Amino acid sequence: MKFRTRIVLLLVQWVGLVITPIAALAAVPTPTVSVPPAGNNGFPFLRAAVNLSNFGYTEKEFLISGTAHAFVNSGAFANNGVWNVSPGAAAPYTSRILVRTPSPERFNGTVVVEWLNVSGGVDADPEWDYSHVELLRGGYAWVGVTAQFAGAAFLSTWDSGRYASIFHPGDSWSYDIYSQAAMAILHGNPQPLGQLTHLVRAVLAEGESQSAFRMFTYYNAIQPLAQLYQGFLIHSTGSGAALSQSVAAVGVLGAGNVPAPPGVPATTDIAVPPTAFIRGDLPQPVMFFNTETDITVLGAGFSVHNQPDSNTFRMWEVAGTTHADAYLLEQAQADAQASGLSAPPFPCGDPPLNNGPETFGIRTAVHALALWTQVPHFTPVIGPRFSVQIVLPPASPQPAAVIARSPVTGNAIGGIQLPQVAVPIETLTGIRPPVALAASPFCILFGAASPWDGDVDPWDGVPGLDPAPFPAPSLTALYGTKAHYLERYSEATLQSVLQGFLLPGDVLEEIGLAAQANVPEGAASNAAILPNP
């Protein structure tokens, strides 16, 4: 009966549900919206690598300008996430939004607003990369916001003609800039969404990794004041970012801090508790998606992993996923090439980088969040959590949150088990082996994949390098024939759909991955099978 009810709700969404239009909110000003000049390159930075016209989409860019406020806390920040703040120093800014929209006939009423990630020192759109298959087939509008100093500062370097007017006062003002971006989307003149503006039914906030830290703090501290976003997708973090800081930008992975621009009001460092939960007193739902890496490396095992699901909070922990996998890096390479850049190499060596099911989980999470904000009484399915143990590593004064792993497969125990993990042919982990971390500080984020191919790979059996059990499982013993493997994989795929963790539109793609696999012989090439971009 519950399954039939869920199907009815899905059908209601697909045929279109009439939702009351979003009301304006006077507390956040609408910024000035303008069209940038063509500039030297003639196109925006981070233009889509995907041919949008093949899907009936167009891409436009707009500048947004106004006065933003930093924020100060009105009391101590508690671990329950109820963080009371008030506006602080004001500063002028000019930033930009990148807008990808379908035709009015295809628009489903949902606008996904991504807080662009600046971990690499430039704007990146990892959530678009992970979810664009669902966004394009589902008729979503997508907006990328240059909310942070590093992304804005790079724009004029990339095209001094197009972005000469860009000015960012520093990351203390990023939260208000993100709020004002929503006002520009809904009430700007010219209208960034054009004919779609009056068709908007929900505006969703999302951010991954470094942007997820910001999204965490935005929800707990700024959302109660702004109330502009109807739902939040927070992807890969264990805690929030600072509410305020004394520098324009904090260096990432060893990079130095960037001082505040001249003439900008001084702001103080206001940290947030590293073990806090997402607050539970707001009506807007939060879909939280974490990988194995986030539990151990980013501290989620001490914070939101322990937060119970509720009517407004859902945690999906997906087994076999990592903070940034081979699929995302492939997409990022295409993004860089589309803007005339070369993506930095990540020579992480052996074993191969994780090639797990993250994109399928994120596609489903976006879809579920859209339903959650628009279909009465719909809530996403509750997922199983990882089995996490708190241990004290040798020669370390700090405890660590460690995911329990199967002694047979080396894969995570617990979590949402999509087909790649439910019917495995390799060990998939979000924890890169310690010997494989020396090449780059980013390697810790990429996890590992170790195919079960008779232990013929150079890393097999090497302590600190091989994430799989040794000897590795035999695919012949597990599945016998390729036909039997495909049968079990297909069953697991359909089971994931019925459970609510995989979209029906992804079934053929999922099964197609299994069809590419070398089974039962096994091969190193199994670790190179990636979803269709």
N, C-alpha and C positions, 0 to 999 in steps of 0.2 A: 504493500500500500504506500509506504514511504517512497519507494522507487517510482511508482506511478505518479504520485504527487509532484516529485522532482521533475519528471518528464513534462508534465503539464506546465509547470512554471517555466521550464526552458522554452517550450513552444510559445508561451505568452511573450517571452522576450523576443524570440525570433520574428514573430509577426508584428511586433511593435506595440509597446504599451504607452499610453498617454500619461505623461508625468507633468506635474505642475512646473512651469518654467522657473528657473533660478532667479531669486530676487536679488536686487542690488543691496550692497551693504555699505553704508556711508562711512564706516570707521576706517576703511582703507581707501585712499584716493586712487582715482583712475589716472595713470600716467599719460603723458603725451605720446602718441603713437605716430611714427613716420616711416616712410620707405627709404632705406639707405640708397646712396648713389651706387652705380654699377661698380665703381672702383677699378682697380687694376686687373683683377681676375675675372670680373663679370659674373660671379656667382658666390653664394655664401659659403663660409667655412663650415665644414661638416655636412655638406650637401649629401643627400642620400646616395649610397652606393647601389641600391636597388633601383631598377628602372621603374619609377613610380607610374609613368604613363601606362605601363602594361596592366596596371590595376585600377586605372581611372583616377589616379591621384595627381595632385599638383603640390609643388613646394614653393613657399614664399618666405621672405624674411622681413622682419620689422624691427625698428629701433624703438625702445621705450625709455622715456626720460621723466624725471620727477625728483622729488625729495623723499628720501627714505630715512627711517629711524633705526638706530640700534636699540637694544633692549637691556634693561637692568632687572635683576631679581627683586621681588618684594618680600622676600623671606628665604629661609633655607630651603634647598631643593631636597625633597624626600624621595625615598626609593619607590614610593607608590606612583611616581610620575606626575603628581599634581604640582606643577611648577608655576607659581604665580609671578608674572612679570609685568612691566609697564614700559612704555616707550621712553627712550633715552635721547641721546644726541642725534641731531638731524644732519644730513649731508646730501648734496645733490649727486645724481648719478645719471648715466646714460648707458644702457645695456641693450641686449637684443633677444628676440625670440625667433625660433625657427619653426615654421608651421607646415605640416603635411596633412592635406585634407582630401577626402573623396568628393564625388559629386553629391549634390543634395539628395538624389535618389538612393544613393548607397549609404548615406550617413546614418549611423545607428543611434545618434544622440549623445554618445559618450566621448568626452575629450580627455585624453590622457596627457598629463603635463609632467614631463620628466625634468627633474633637477639635474642638469648636465654634470657629468663627473669630471673632475679636474686632477685626478691622481697623477696623470701623466704630464701635467703642466699645461694642457690644452683641453678644450671642450671635447668630451666623448659622450656617446649615447648608448651605453651598454644595455639599458632596458629596451630600447628600440631594437637593438641587435638580437636580444633574446626573444622578443615577443612580436617582431614585425610580421611574421607569418600570420598570426592571429589578428593583428591590427588591420592588415590589408584585406584579408578575406572577410573580416567582420564589419568593416565600414566604420572603424573608429577614426576620429581626428587625433593627431598627435602634435604636441607642442614641446619643443626643447627650450629651456630657459638658461641663459648664461647668468647664473645667480651669484657666482663667486669671482673673486678678484683674479685668480690665475687665468681662468678662461677669458675674461674680459681683456686682460693685459696682453694676451697673445694675439688677439684679433687684429690690432693695429700693426703688429709685427708681420702678420700674414698678408694683410692688405691695408696699407696706410691710407689709400684713397677711400675705400668703402667704409672703414671703421675709424676715421679720424676723430669723430665726435665721441667715441666711447670713453667713458670715465667711470671707474668703480672706486668707491671710497675705502673698501676693505670688507672682509667677511663678516664683521659685526653687523653690517647692513644687509647681508645676503637674505635673511629671513623676510624682511619687509619687501625687498625687491621681488622675491618669489610670490609674495601676496599680491603685489601690484601687477605682476604678470597675469594673474588670474583676472584682475579687474580689467586689464587691457584686452584679454580674450573675450570677456563678457560685454564690456561697455566702451571699448576703445573706438576712436575715430581717426583714421579709417579702421574698419572692422577686420581684425586679423583672420577671422573665420569666414568673412564675406557672407554669402547667402546662408551659411550654416548657423549663424549666430542665434537666430530666433528658434532654431531646432534643438538647441543644446538642452539635455535633460540631466546630465551629471558631469562634473569636472573632477577628475581623479588625480591625486598627487602620487608621484612615484619617484624612487631613487634607489640606486644600487651602490654598494660599497661605501666609498667616501661620502657620496650623496645620501646614502641611507643613514649615516651618522647624523647628518643635517636634518633629514626627514624625521628621525626619532625626536630630536629636540624641537623641531617645528610643531609636531603634533602635541607634545606635552606642554609646550610653553606658548606658542603663537596661535595655534588653531582656536583656542578658547576666545581669543580676541578677534581674529580675522573671520573665521567661520565661512571661508570661501570654497573649500574643497569638500566634496561629499564623501570621499573615501580615500584611503591611503594604502599603497603597496610599498612596504619597506623591505628591501631585499639585501640581505647579507650584512648584518652588523650585530654587535652585542651591546652597544651603548649609544648614547647621544654625543653630539659634538658640543663644543663650548658654546654657551649662549653669546658670549662676547670675548674679544681678545684684544690685546694691546698692539698687535701687528696686523698688517693687511692680510697676510696669508701665512699659515703655518706650513713649514716644509714637510714633505711626505717622504718616508723611507730614507731619511738621512739628509734630505735637501735642507738648505738654510731657510729661516724665516724671512719674509719680505716685510720691510718696514712700511708704516702707513704713509700714504702720499702727503706731500706738503699741504698745509692748510686744512686738513681733515681733523675734526674734533677728536680728542683723545678718548679712547675707550679702555676699560680695564679687563683683565682676564677673569672670566666667570665660568668656572668648570661645572660639569654636571656629574652626578653620582655614576660610577661605572657599573654598578649592579642594579640600576633602576629598572622598573617595569614600564610598560606603556600605561598611561593613565586610563582608568576605566569609567570616568564620569562624563564622557562626551558621547553624543549620539552617532557621530560619524565612525564607521567601522574601519578597522585596521587589519589588512591581510599581511602577515609577516612571513617571509620566506627565507629560511636559513639553510646553508649547506654544512657539510661536515667541517670545513675549514673554520666557519664562523663560530662553531661550538668551542673549538680548542684554541685557535689563534686569535680570534677577536673577542673572546670573553663571554660569548653568549651562554656558555655552560654554567656561568655564575649569575646570569641575569634572566633574560627573556625565555630561555629554555625552561625555566621553572615557573613561568607565568601561566596560570590555567586559561584555557579557552573560555570565551564568554559570548554573550550576544553581540559584542562589538569588537572582539579580539579573536583572531584565528592564527595559530602558528602552524606552518607547514615546514617540517624538517625532512628533506628528501635525501634518501640514501644514495651513495655513489656520486654525489655532486661536490663540486669544489667552488671556491670563491670566484675564480675565473677559469673557464675550461678551454679546451682546444677549439671548440666551436666559436666561442666568443672572440678568441684571438684571431681566428680566420676572418670573422666579420670586421674586427677592428682594423685588420690589414686592408681590407677592401675600403673601409671608411677613409683611412689615411690616403690611399691612392686616389680616391675620388677628389680629394682636396690638394692633390699634388705633393703629398708628403710620403715619407717612408716610415712605416711603423717600426719602433725600436725592436731589434732582435732580442729574443729571450733564450740565450743558449743554455738551457737548463739540463741538457744532456739526458742520460738514461736515468730512470725508465721514462717512457713516453708520458706526455701530459694527459690529464684526465679527459676522456671523451664521453662523459656520462650524459644523463637525460635531462640536464637542467633546463634547456630551452622548452621541452614539453611541459615541465612543471610550471614554468613562468607563464607560458601561454594560457594554461588552465587557470592559474591564479588571477591573471588579468580579467579573464572572462568571468570567473566567480565573483570578483570584486565588483564588476559592472552590474551583475545580477543583484548582488547584495545591496547595492545602493538604489536600485530601481524597482525591484520586484518585491512587493510586500510579503513578509514572512519567509523569504528565502534566506538561508544562511549556508555558507560553504560547509562541506563535510569536515568533521574533525579528524585530523590525521594522527597516527601514532607518532610518538616522540622517539628520538634516539635513546638507547640505553647508555647513560653517561655515568662515569665514575670519577670522583675527585681523588687524585693521587698526588703524592709528593715525589717528583722525579729525583733521581740520584743527583747529588751535588747541586740541588736547586733549593733556595729558601722559600720559593713560592709554589703553592699547589697548582695543579693543572686539571682541567676538565678533559677527560679522555673518553672517546666513544668506544664502547665494547665492540669487539670484532669477532666474527665467526672463525673458529680455529680451522675450519674446513676450507672456506673460500677467502678469508681475509677481508670480506666485505662487512659493512656496518650491521650491527644488530639493532633492530628497531628502525624508526623513521618510515616514511612513505616509500614503498618498494615498487618502483616502476619496472617495466619488463626487463630492462638491461641489468637490473639487480635481482629481480625475482627469478629470472632464468639466465644466469650469468655464464659468460665464456671468458671472463677476465676478472681480476681484482681491480675494483674501482674505488679510489679513496680521495678524500679531500685533504689528506695530510701527506705532504711530500716527504719522502724519506730524508733523514738528516744529512746523509752523505751527498744528496742531490740538491743542496741548497747553496753551494758556494758560488756558482756562476753569477747569480744576480739576486738582489734582495727581493725582487718580485716573484722569484720561483716558489716561495713559500705559499703563494696564493693559487698555484696552478694544479695542485694535487698530482695524482699519478694513475696510470693504467698499466697493468701487467698482464698480458694475454697468456692464457694457459695453452702452451704449445710444446709441451714436453721438456720444459726447462732448458731450451737451447739458446735463450737470449743471454747476452753477456752479463746482465745484471742479476739473472736468476741465481738465487741462493747466496747472494753477497750480503752479509749483514749490514744493516743501515742503508741499503740501496734497494733491495727487493721488497715491495710491499705485500707480495703474495706469500702464502705458505710454501714451504719447500719440503718435499716435492709438491708442485702445483697439482690441482685436480686434473683428472683425465676427462676430456670431453667425450671420448668413446665410452668410458664407464658411466658418465652422467646421462648421455643422450643416445648412444648407440649409432643412430643415423641422423643425417641432416633433416630428413622428413620428420622424425620424432622431435628434434629440436624445434623446428618451425611450428609444429603442432602445439608444443608446450608454450612457446613464445606467443603464439596467437591467442592462446587461452589466457595468458597473463595480461596481454594487451586489452582484451575485452573485459577482463576482471577489473583493470584499472579504470576503464570507462565507467563501468557499473558502480564502482566505488566513488566516482566523482573526482579522480585525480588526473584523468587524461581526457582530452576532448575527442569526440567522435571524428572530427575532421583530421585528426592526427593518426588514426588507426593504420591507414595504408602506408604512411611514411614510417611509422614504427616497425611494422612487419617487414617493410622494404629493407630496413637496416639489418634485420636478422637474415634476410635472404642473401645479403652481401657477405655474410660471415663464412669463414672457412671452418666448417664443422663436419665431421668430428676430428679432423686431423689437427686443427688449431694452427695459427700462424701469427707472426708478429703484426701482419697487416690488419688483424682484427682490432688493434688499438688505434687504427687510423680511420675507422668508419665513423663518419660524422653525419648528423641530420642534414637534410636538404636546406640550404640557406634561403 
